[in-house]
Structures are given as structure tokens and as C-alpha cells.
Amino acid sequence: MKKKGAISYDSPDKLNVIVQGSKVIGDMITESNLRIDGVVEGNVTTSAKVVIGQTGHIKGNLTCGSADIEGNIDGTLVVEGLLSLRANAIINGEISTSKLQIEEGASFSGNCSMNNRKPVIDPIKEESSEDNMVY
């Protein structure tokens, strides 16, 4: 039995699916997981996980929590967590992610930036700047 108010968007019953042979024209915004095996012509936004199957294709930007891609994307990808590019993935566009996993055979054309790094503090500079402080 489920409790009210305790909605888990990662649960299998909260999965949106665009099946093979389907075409969506326009932007998609969801809070739950999404699997795309068809075509989406527009931007896709979710805070959850996106899976693009081998027959899936996004012609637009993808912004999500994490992604597992076997299909095609023509657009910018912004992934907060892990982005996995499977062997059949074809990406044409910019990527911004915290973690990136690429299987042999995946194709990527564009720039990639990793945004998981924290500023590095040089302990030697920190000590010397404290010594130079005027009180």
C-alpha cells in the first residue's frame, strides 16, 4: 500500500513512454522517468532519468537528472548526474554533465564540459595569505 504524499518519481509505475512509431512535436516537461523509443521534435525537461532506446531520437535539447542513451540526439544535453552513452548512441551537440560514461562505438560530435569539480584550494597559498593579513 502506498502512502499519500510519498510519491516516488523513480518508481516503475511513474514512467512515461514514447513507443517506437510515435512522434511528439513540441516540448515535454515531466517530473517522472521517461523512456523514448520514438521521435521527439522539441525540448525534453525532467529532474528524473531519461532513457533513449536504440530507435529513439530527440531533435531538440535534453535537460534531466540522469540519462542512458542508445539512440540519437540532435541538440544540447544538460545532465545533472550520470550520462551514459551506449555503443549505438549518436550525439550531435553540446554536453554538460557531472559524470560521463561512453561505450566503445558511441558517436559524439560537439563539445563536452564536466561541471562536477569543486574549486581546488592550494594549502600553500592559504597559509601565506593568512601570514600576510594585517590585524
TAJO-V51624 format. One line per field, one symbol per residue. ss: DSSP state (A for helix, B for strand, O for the rest). phi: phi as a letter, one per 20 degrees, with the letter a starting at -180 (. if undefined). A space follows every 50 residues. Layout:
# TAJO-V51624
ss = ???
phi = ???
This chain:
# TAJO-V51624
ss = OOOOOOOOOOOAAABBBBOOOOBBBOOBBBOOBBBBOOBBBOOBBBOOBB BBOOOOBBBOOBBBOBBBBOOBBBOOBBBBBBBBBOOOOBBBOOBBBBBB BBOOOOBBBOOBBBOOOOOOOOAAAAAAAAAOOOO
phi = .eefndedfefffddecdfgnecddpfdcbddfcccdddcdqedcbeeec ddfgefbddreccbfbbcddedcdqedccfdedddfgefcdcqeccbecc ccefofdccqdccddeeegedefffffffffefdd
